[in-house]
Amino acid sequence: MRKNILVVDDEVLIREFILNFFEGTSEFAECRVDLAVNGEEAIARIREKTYDLIFTDLKMPGKSGLDVIKFASEVSPSTDTVLLTAYAGGESAAKAMAYGAYEYITKPVPIDELEMIVRHIFERQQLIRENRELKDQLRQKITYPNIIGKSKKLSEIMEVVKMVAPTNSTILITGESGTGKELIAQAIHDLSPRKKYNFVRINCAAIPEQLIESELFGFEKGSFTGAIKRTRGKFEMAHEGSILLDEISEMNLDLQAKLLRVIQEKELTRIGSESPVKVNTRVVATSNRDLSSEVEKGHFREDLFFRLNIVPIHLPPLRERPEDVPLLAEHFVKRLCFEHGLARKVITPEVTELLVSYHWPGNIRELQNAIERAIITNPGDILDLKAFHFMKRKEETPATQSPLDLLEGKSMAEIEKILIFNTLEKTNNNRTEAANILGITTRTLRNKLHQYAQEDK
């Protein structure tokens, strides 16, 4: 244990006693001990060298022990100091502790107390050093624990995440459904100073249009039918933290204007109230649509787009980073086997080749679903190509039969219904992805499915 120790005392017996203690104790024998006879000499040594631990007498000619402790705490905050005094407690000991001394020892120095204090100080210093090293490692880490991959594109994205996370900037994350936009948003929150506060999520596509304003901003008692008490909205719940506005492109224009005001003014007004409420909430928004195109179509406010797009992050589809597929597959196999209480399974090289070459229209979510289906429906420990038989491409329609022939004699409403259900089947029932392919909103798709359900009754 190589430590630098300084002993400051005008009594030679005290200096030699502490020196002999370190030299004679095998645990501390590697410590390097310097001696000083007064405060001036001690301060000169502290200027030239960094010490881990300083023992100093209280009363000495010239500079006192308090002067030494105060100087050491100013120039070397990581140095621990111990006051040696002939009086237990007292004002001087209190001052020494206030100046940053770790402890004080009453003379004559008991060797067991000296050993106990030295051991506690060194153990504490070790914990502080390990904690600092761990924090440095976390700061230097490129990937977030829940974000799996080694591709250049993903590494570049995580570098941006590391840079923007400590700031208060709004973030717009775009990408196809299933690419992991919510995980990136979570990483931004977890790597920010706001991580000790709430991270609140709201899916703008999943909440009925007439309810989303009250969900976001809250309401007062009696403001509408069913408002039986004052209720905070998601923005207030995320005060000092972060809010994720998932699929923000589904928000109507009127609500977009109110959202813009909340972001710019940092205050909101609950439904049924006239009193504004201050909120300090970081906004992270996601969209599987090109919002600049939505602006051109008049479906999204340009001013809100510019306010959200301060730091844009675009997640590429899984097909554009195939080198991440094997890592993701292995991760899902381990995790899903554990979650389902199954013995550990492994995938064959042939399966890995299949997974890498597949197009993955549903991206990471589709990959996870495929892995889960394979491990549940196959009892063996080896997942071979048979376990993934469902990934074989469907047989093409015979050349003699045109796709239009299949629709002959059907009404436009029937054709629309067939197209919607075929698209849902293609996307593994992923409504957001299906709506994106069909060129309609998720809300429109939901209304259509509700209509079909009513017709089938």
N, C-alpha and C positions, 0 to 999 in steps of 0.2 A: 504494500500500500504506500505508494510514493506520494507524500504530501509535504508541502512546505509549511513549516511551523516557525513562528517568531515568539520568543519569550522576552518580555520587557520587565525588568525589576532591578532596583539599585542594590538589592541584597544578593550577594553571590550564592548563598546557600539555597535560596529559592530557585535561582536560575539553574544551578547544578542539579537540584532535586528533580525538576521537570525534564531537564536534558537526560538524566539517568533513567527516568521513567520510560521515555520513548526508546532509548537505546537498549534498555533491559527487558522490554515487553516484545516478544516475538511478533505479535500481531502488528505492532507499529514500528518495528525495527528499521524499515526502509524509509521512514519519514526523515526529512532533512530539517534539522533544527538550527536556527540562527538565534544569537543572543544579543540583547541590547541593554545598556546600563541605565538609560534614561529615555524620556519622551522624545527629545530632539533626535537622538540616534535612531529610535524606532521609526519616526516619521521619515527620516532620510532613507532608511532601508525599504519602507513601504513604497516610496517613490520609485525605487529602482527594481523592485521585485514584487510579484504577486504571491500572496500567502493564502493558504487555505484556512489557517487557524492562527489567531494571535492571543497569547496570554499577556495581560499587562497589569502591573501593580497600579493601585489608585494614586497613592501619594509618593511623588518623586521630585527631586530638585528640578526646577524649570517646568517643562511641559508635564502635565499630569496624565494619569491613565485615561481620564475622560477626553482629553485632547487627542490622545492616540486613537481611541475608539471612534470619535467623531470624524477624524481625518480618514481613517480606514473605511468607514461607511460611505464617505463621499467619493473617494477615488477607486474603491474596490468593493462594490456592494455585495459581491458573492463571498467575501471573506467573513468568516465567523469570528467573533471576539468574545473572550471570557475575562471578566474583571477579577483581580486578586485583591482582597481587602481584609483588613484586620477587624472589621466591624460587620456583623451580620445585619442584613437589611439596611435601613437608613436611607437618607436622601441621596447620597452619592450612588448607591446601588440602583436606586430608582432612575436617576439621571442616565446612568450607564445603559440601562435597559431601553430607555427612551431614545438614546443615541443609536441603538441597534445592537447592543451586546446580546449574545445568545444566553449567557448565564453569568453568575458570579460565584466565586468560591471564597469561603472565609479561611484566613490563615490561622494556624498552620494547615497546610493543604493535606486533607486525608487522601491517601493513595486510591482507595476504593471509589471515592467520589470523583476523583480526577479521571480514573479509568472509565467510569460510567458516562461522564459528560463527553469525553473524547469519542467514545464509541457511538453515542447518540448523534453527535455532530457529524461524524463521518457517514453514518447510515443515512442521515437526512440529506447530506450533500450528494450521496449516490442516487437517492430517489429523485432529487431535483434534476441531476444530470440525465438520468434515464428518461424522465418526463420531457425534458427539453429535446433530447435526441428523437423521441417518438414524434413530437410535434414537428420537428424538422423533416422527418421521413414522410409524414402525412402531407406537409406542404409541398414536398418534392414529388409526391406520387402523381403520375399522369392520369391514371384511371380511378374512377370511383368504384368502391367495392361491388356495387350492384350492377355496374355497367361492364359487360364482358366483351372483350375483343382486343386485338392487337393491330388492326389495320391502320394505315397512315391517316385515313380520313377520320376515324374515331379518335385517334391520338390528337389530331389537330383540333377537333371539337372540344376535347377535354382541356386542352391548353387554354382555349377561349373561356371555358367554364371557370377555370382557376383564376383567370384575370378579372372576370366580371363579378364573380361571387361576392367578394368583399365590398363591392360598391352598392349603391341604391338604385342603379339604372333599371328601367323596365326592360324586359327581355321578350322577344318574340321567337318562339321555336316552331319551325315548320317541318313538314315531312309527311310521307304517306302514313296511313293508319298502321299501327303495329310496329313502328320503328323505334319506339322507346322515348317519346317526347316527354312523358310524365316522369320518367326516371331522370332525365336531364334536369327537369325543373326541380325535382327533389334534391339532386346533387347541388344545384345552385344554392338552394336554401340551406342545406346541411353544411356547406363550406363557407357560409356567410356568418357575420356577427349576429344575425337574426335567428340562428339555429335553436336558441334556447326558448324561442317563442313559437307560436302556432304556425304550421304550414297547412293552409286550408285549401281544399280543392272544390271546384264546382264545374260540372259538365254543362256547358251552355246549350248543348244539343238535347240533353236528356230531360230538362225541366220545361214544363209547359210555358208558353210565351207569357201567359197572364200571371205566372207565379215567380218568374225569375227576378223581377225587380225587388220583390219583398225578400227573396232569398239573399240577394246581394246586399241590400241596404237596410233591411229590417223594417219594422212597422210599429206604430203606436196602438195601444188598446183601443178597440172600437173603430179603427180606421177602415175596416171592411168586414163583411160577414165572416165570422169565424176568428176574428182577431180578438181573442179573449184576454190577452195580456201583451205588454210591451215585449218585443222580441228583437234581439240584436241580429243584424245580418252578417253574412260571411266576411265583409270588409272589417267590421268591428271585431269579430272573432280573431281576425288575423292582425290586429293592431300590434305594431312593433315586429311582426313576423312577415310572412309572405302569403300571397293568394295566387292560386293557379286557376286561370280562366281557360278551361279546356274547350277546344273547338269554338273559339270566339267568333268565327265567321258566321255562326248560327244566330248571333244576337241581332235583334232588329235595330233599325236606325235610330229610333227614339231612345232606346236604352243605351245605345252607343254614345249619344250626346251626353247623357247623364254620367256615364262611366268616364268620359273624357274630363268632365268637370271635377269628378272625384280625384282623378289622377293628378290633374293640374293644381287644384286648390287644396288638396289633402283634407277635404271635409265632405261629408255627405249629409243628406237629410232623409230621415226615416219617412216612410209613407204615413201620412196623417199628422206630420209634425211640421212646424215652421222653424224650428231651432236646429242649426247645423251642428254636426258632431265632428270633431277633429279626429282624423285617423292618419297613422303613419304606417302604411302598408305597402310593401313592395309587390309590384304586379309582374307576374310571369304569365304570358299568354301562349297558347298553342293553336295551330290550325293545320289541317291536312289539305287546305286549299291555298292557291296563290292569291294572297290578299291584294296585291297590286292589281291583279286582273279583276278581283271583286270590286275594287275601287273604280276601275274603268267602267264596269257594268252598272255602277250606282248602287251596289249591294252593301258597300262598306264605306264608312266615312274616311275621307282622305286625311283629315287632321288627326283622327284617332290612330290611323295606320302609321303616320309619321311619329306619333307619340309613343306607340308600342315598339316601333322598329328601330329604336336607338341602338340596341345590340341584337342583330338578327343571328340566329343559329339554325342552320338547315341540316336535318338528319338525312343522310342518303338511304335509299332502300337497301334491304339486305342483299339483293342481287348485285349491288355495286361494291360490296365488300365481302366477297365469298370466303376470304381468309379467316373471317370471324365465325363462320358457320360451325367448324369443328369444335371450337372453344365453347360456343353457345350450346351446342348439342350435348357436350360432356357435362356442362353446368346443369342443364335441365334434367339429364338422366340422374345425376346425383341428387338434386333437390327433390325431384318428383318421386323417386324411389323412397326417399326418407319421409316425405309428406304422406305417402300412401302406405307406409309401413311394409314396404317390399324389400326383399334382398337386393343387394347392389347388382345392377345389370351393366353390360358393356355392349357397345355397338361395334360391328365388324368394319373393316376397311372398305368393303363394298358399299355398306350403308353410308359411311362418311362420304364416299365419292358421289353417291346418289344425292345426298343432302346438299353438297357443294354445287352440284350441277343444276339443281332444281331452281325454278324461277322465283318462288316464294312471293306470290302476289299479296299475301297477307303478312309478309315480313316476319319479324321476330315472334309475333303472337301466333302466327300460323305454324312456325317451327316448334314452338312450345306445345301447341295443341297436338301436332303430329307425334312428338316424343311421348306425350302423356298417353295418347291412344295406343301407341306401340307397347309401352311398358305395362299397361293395364290388361291388354288383350293377349299378351304372350307370357306364359308362366315361366319360361326358361330364363337362364341367366344371360344368354347370348341373344342380342337383337340383330337378326340377319335381315336379308332382303325380304323374306317372307313376312316379317313383322311389319314391314312398311309397304305391303302389297297395295294398300289403298292409294299410294302415291303414283301408281302407274297411270299413264295418260289414258283418257277414255278413247275408245275406238272412234275413228273419224266417221262422219256420216257418209254412206255410200255415194260414190260419184254420180250414180244415176239418179240420186234423190237430192234435189235442191233444197236448201234451208227454207226457201219460200214455200215449197210444197207442204212443209209441215204446218204452215200458218194459213194455208188455203181454206177459205170458208169461215174464218174466224173474224169476229168484230175487232175494232181497234182497242176496245176495252179489254177483250180477252187476250189480244196480242200483248198489251201493256202488262197484264197480270203474269203471262208466261215469261216475259222478259225480266220482270222484277224477281220472280221466284228462281229463275235460272241464274241470275246474277248473285242472289243470296247464296245459292248452292255453291257457286264458283268461289265465293269469298268466305266459305265456312260459316255462313250466317252472320258475318260481320256487317252490321247495318251501315256503319260509317263508311266503310270501304265500298259497299254496294252503292250507296248514294253517290259517292264520288264518281264511280264508273258510269252510273246512269245520268249524271249531270243534274241531279236534283238535291235538295237539302235533306238532311236526316229527318227533319220534322215532316216534310212531305212524304217521305218513305214510311214513316211511322203512321201517318194518317191513312195512307193507302192500305197498309197491312191491317189496320183497324177496320177499314171498310170491307176488306175481303173476309175478315173474321165474322163480321155481322152478316154478310151475304151467305156464308156457309152454314149459318145457324138454321 
